[in-house]
Amino acid sequence: MLDLVKPIAEWGVAIMEVIGIFIIAGFACYALLFEPLFLLKQDKVESIFLQVRQRLGRGILLGLEFLVAADIIHTVAVELTFETVGILAIVVLIRTFLSFTLEVELSGRWPWQKKE
């Protein structure tokens, strides 16, 4: 049974990592190329920087979620050792810190604070 689960998990991890990379790259291209054009057509020149930054930040956050999920699946289903669990803990800690700091940068408040 484990011989069947491992290749499926490896494919799932690869697919999730590619999805995460495409999300980050796609949002970056959209934010840097198309968002300014749409805002220029609407005569909202002063909000271009803020909108591009918001769009790019949201794309990075979403892509990071997929990459963290792929790391968790890889560690649990493919290589479950104390070393890989430790590495996973460090990677998840770093990516969680990045997610929180990006959220604070984008919204100006902690995720658990009420919206004003």
Summary of the structure (lengths in Angstrom):
residues: 116
radius of gyration: 18.0
end to end distance: 51.9
largest distance: 60.2
contacts: 315
relative contact order: 0.13
helix: 86%
strand: 0%
